[in-house]
Amino acid sequence: DWRQAIKDTEVLAKKYPDNIQLKLFLANLKIIVSDFKGAEKILRSLIGKEGNDGMILYALSKACLGNKDFACAQDTLRKVIELSPKFTPAYLDLGKIYELTKEMGKAESAYKKCLELEPYSVEGLVALTDLYISTNRYKDATEQLIKLKQISDDAQIARKLVLLQLQQGKFEDALSTLMSMKEVTIEDSYYLGITYTKLDRLEDALDALSDIPLTSRLGCETAMLKASILKDLGREQEAIHELTAAWDYFSPKAACKEVGYRLATAIEEKGL
């Protein structure tokens, strides 16, 4: 009950007006409930009242960001860094604000500085990776994801790495990443099917795709991919059967219309 917590803390703050930590706590509570103006007013009143204003300024940067005052947030974070040069969260927040203001070069520098101070920072590596992806620097993003994968077994990191490897045509690398995953989802099976197809291992592709049921969220895409593989293998009748099954399932739901087009084309080509 944040509102009640704020009321109680306000009572205490009036009772102990010189307690800076109590007022800082109150300001942070106001940030939680999105009362950014109220938080900013409190925080600005605290600046200069204790030896190190680092935490006060850091909280103020969040209030400024909540108010969408990016210039204030940037300036405040730079002051935090001056006071506490090894405080990595400030570099991460500064980088994110630079991204919001489309200053990608400065954002990259902020994330790199964070990683200089803390080379194994998962948050720093993720932020830098996402920045590279958003600016189409896929090779750089891949390098960061490889580092991430070495220090974290998070499956989402591996999946993101697979997508980048496929996008860059690094199919053997994508296969290696997929095979290293401990738990396989239907998405992983689908990407494995794509990877095997690109490596011209069509039977392996069909085997990987067989784990994906038609009723799943990737049933439509899987049916079309399987039909395409079967056609490449010269098994046109099986391809038509695959498309027909998908059409029978999806057409009553007015979904996966592409299957209908492909089925019609396959039937026409077969002369049926």
N, C-alpha and C positions, 0 to 999 in steps of 0.2 A: 504494500500500500504506500506508494511513493508520496502521494499527497499528504497523508498523515505523517509520514517521516519528515517531510519538509516543515509542516506545522510544528512538530515537536522540536526540530532542530532550530527553527526560528525563535522559539521560546527560550531555548538554551543559549542561543547567540545573544539575545537581549540580556539574559542574566549574566553572561560572561563576555562582555563586549571586547575584551582584549585577547580572547582565545582565537588566534589566527587559524589553527587547524580545524576548529569547529566551523568557522565561516567558509573555509575551503571545502569542507565536507558539504556544507549547505549549497555552495555554488555547483558542485558536482551533481548533487541531487537535482538541481534545477536544469542542468544540462540533460539529465536522463529523461525528464518530462518535457523537454524541448522549450523550456523557458530560457532561451539563450540571452535575451536582453537582461533579464533579472540576474543571470549568472555573471554576465559581463560586468554589470554594475558592481556586484560584490567583489569580483576579482580585481577590478581596477582600483578599488578602495584598499586592497591589501598590498599592492605593489610598493616595495620599499620599506615595508614594516618588519621584515625579518632579513637575516643575513643573505640567504640565497632565494631568489624569486623564481627559481627554475620550475617548480611544480605549479606555482601560481600562474606563470606565463604559459605553461603547457596546457593547463585547464582553460586559460583564456583563448588559446588557439582553437580549441574545440568549440568554444562559444562563438568565436568569430566565424568559424566554418559553418556552424549551425545557422548563423545569420547570413550565410553566403557572402560574407565580406572576405574575399580571398586575399586581398592586399593585407588586411589586418592579420589574417591567419599566417601568411607567409612571413610577414615582419616579426610576428610574435615567436614563431618557430625558429627563426634565425637568431633571435635573442636567447631562446632556450639553448640552442647549440653553442652560442658564445659562452654561456654560463656552464654548460655541461657537454663538452665536445664528444663524449663517449656515450651519450644517451641515444641509442639507436632508434627508439620509437619516433623521435623527433625527425630523423632523416626520412623514415618511412612515410610519416604524415606529410612532410614537406614535399616529397616526391609525388604523392597522390594529389596534392593541391596543384602542383605544377602540371600534372596531367589534366586536371580540370580546366586549367587556363591555357591548355594546348602548348605548353612550353616543354616539349618532350626531351630536348637536350638537357635541360636543367633537371627534369625528373630522373633521367638516366644517371646523371651525376650524383643525385641524392641517394639513389638506391645503391650505386656502386660504393659510395662512402660508407653506407650502412654495412655493406659486405666486407669492406676493408676492416672495419672494426669488429665485425662478427661474421667471419667467412661461412659459417654453417647455419646462418639464419634462414630458416625455412620461409619466413615471411618476406625477407629481403629477396630471396631467389624467386619466389612466386611473383612478387611485384615486378621484378625486372623481366621475368619471362612474359608476363601479361603485357607489359609495355612493348616488348619486342614483337609479340604477336599482333598487337593493335596497330603497329607501324609496319607490318609486313616484313619484319626482319626475322624470317623463319629459321635461318641458319643459326643466328645468335640465340634465338629462343630454344632451339634444340640443344645447344650446348648447356644452357642453364638447366634445362629439364634433366639432362643426363647427370648433372651435379646433384640435382634434387633427388633423383632416383637412388643415388648412391647413399644418401643420408636419410631417406624416408621411403618406407614401403607402401605409401599411400597409393591405392589403385588408380585414383583419379589422375595422379601425376603420370603414371604409366600410360593411361589412355590418351592423355593429352600429347604425350611423346609419340605414341603410335600415329595419331592424326597428322602430326607435323612430319613424321618420317614418310608416311604415305603421300602427303602433299608434295614432298621433295623428291619422290620417286625412289626413296631408300627402302626398297621392299624387303631386302634381307635383314636390314636393321629392324624394321617394323615386325618381322616375323620373330626375331630374337626377343624383342621386347614383349610381344604377346605370349610367347612360350614361357617367359619368366614369371608370368602372373600366377598367383596362387589360386585365386578364385576367378572363375570365368563367368561373365554375364552373357546375355544374348547379344549385347552390343559388341562384346569381345569376340564372340563367335562370328558375328557379321563382318567385323574388320578382319578377322582371320580368313574368312572366305574371300574377301576382296584381295587380301595380301597374296594368298595362294593363286588366285586368278591372275594377278599381275606377274607372278613368277611362273606362269604357265603350268602350274600344278593343279589341273582342273579337277581331277578325282579327289584330291585332298580338299579342294575348295568345296565340292559337293558334300563331302563328309562333315566338314566344319559347319556348313549351313544346315545340315540335317538336324542339328540340335535346336534349331529355332522353330517353334511351332507357328503355324499359319495364324493362329489367334493372338499372337503377341503383337506388341507395338511395332515390331519390325517385320511383321509377316508379309506385308505388301512388298517392301523393298527386297526381302529375301526371295520371294517367289519370282520376281522379275530377274534377279541376279541368277538364280538357279536355272531359269528358263534360258537365259543367255548362254550360260555355261553348257547346258545340254545341247543347245543348237551348235555351238562351236565344236562339240564332240561328235556332231553328226547324228544326234539322237533327237530329231525333230519331233517325233511323235510324243516322246516323254516331255519335251518342252511344252507342247500344246496341252498335255495332260496337267502339267504344273500350272500353266496359266488358266486353264479351265477351272481347276479347283479353287484358285485364288478368286477368279471372277464370280464363281458361285457363292463364295463366302462374302466377298466385299460388295458386290453390286446391290444387294438388298439394303445395305447400309449407306448407299450412295458414296462409297469411299473407294480409293485406289483406282480411279478411272483410267490411269495409264495402263493398268493390266488389260482393260478392255481393248484399248488401241493395239497393244502388242498381240493380244490373242487374235484379233481380227486380221492383223498383218500376217501372223504365222499361219492362220487357216488359208488365207489367200495365196501365200507363197507355196503352201502344200497342195493347193488346188482342190481343197475340200469344199 
